[in-house]
Amino acid sequence: MTSTNPAGPDPAARPKRRTFSPEYKLRVVAEYDAALKNEKGAVLRRQVERLEKELVRNQAALEVLGRASALLEMISEGAG
């Protein structure tokens, strides 16, 4: 009988889905509701800009972790 689970943890496990607290959601909605009619788009654009910066930072961190993982794998293969 063969196992469906590979040996060891999956290094490419699925990322955790982002969640936002109810307080954060209420703050964004309140800011949007308080904005004047012609400023509502700007509120959403500031939110998008902040999230895009966060995404770039997270992608860079993942790249570093991937390189570190590959390096550790090379080291462990060389030692074995």
C-alpha positions in Angstrom: 0.0 0.0 0.0 1.4 3.4 -1.0 1.1 6.6 1.0 -0.5 9.6 -0.5 1.5 11.9 1.7 5.1 12.7 0.6 7.9 12.3 3.2 8.2 15.4 5.3 6.2 18.6 5.2 5.3 20.2 1.9 7.7 23.2 1.3 5.2 24.7 -1.1 2.2 24.6 1.2 -0.8 26.8 0.3 -0.5 30.3 1.7 -3.0 31.3 4.4 -5.9 33.3 3.2 -5.7 36.9 4.4 -8.5 38.0 6.8 -9.4 41.4 7.9 -10.7 42.2 11.4 -14.2 43.6 11.8 -12.7 46.8 13.2 -10.6 47.3 10.1 -13.6 46.7 7.8 -15.7 49.2 9.8 -12.9 51.8 9.7 -12.7 51.5 5.9 -16.4 51.7 5.5 -16.7 54.7 7.9 -13.9 56.5 6.0 -15.7 55.8 2.7 -19.1 56.9 4.1 -17.6 60.1 5.5 -15.9 61.1 2.3 -17.5 63.6 0.0 -19.0 62.2 -3.2 -16.0 63.2 -5.3 -13.5 61.8 -2.8 -14.9 58.3 -2.5 -12.7 57.0 -5.3 -9.6 58.4 -3.5 -10.4 56.5 -0.4 -10.5 53.3 -2.3 -7.3 54.2 -4.2 -5.4 54.8 -0.9 -6.6 51.4 0.3 -5.4 49.8 -3.0 -2.1 51.6 -2.8 -1.4 50.3 0.7 -2.4 46.8 -0.2 -0.1 46.9 -3.3 2.8 48.0 -1.2 2.1 45.2 1.3 1.9 42.7 -1.6 5.3 43.7 -2.9 6.8 43.4 0.5 5.3 39.9 1.0 6.4 38.7 -2.4 10.0 39.8 -1.6 9.8 38.0 1.7 8.6 34.8 -0.1 11.4 35.1 -2.6 14.0 35.3 0.3 12.4 32.3 2.0 12.5 30.3 -1.2 16.2 31.0 -1.7 17.0 30.2 1.9 15.0 26.9 1.6 16.9 26.0 -1.6 20.2 26.8 0.0 19.4 24.7 3.0 18.4 21.9 0.8 21.7 22.1 -1.1 23.6 22.1 2.1 21.7 19.1 3.5 22.2 17.1 0.2 25.9 17.9 0.3 26.2 16.7 3.9 24.4 13.4 3.3 
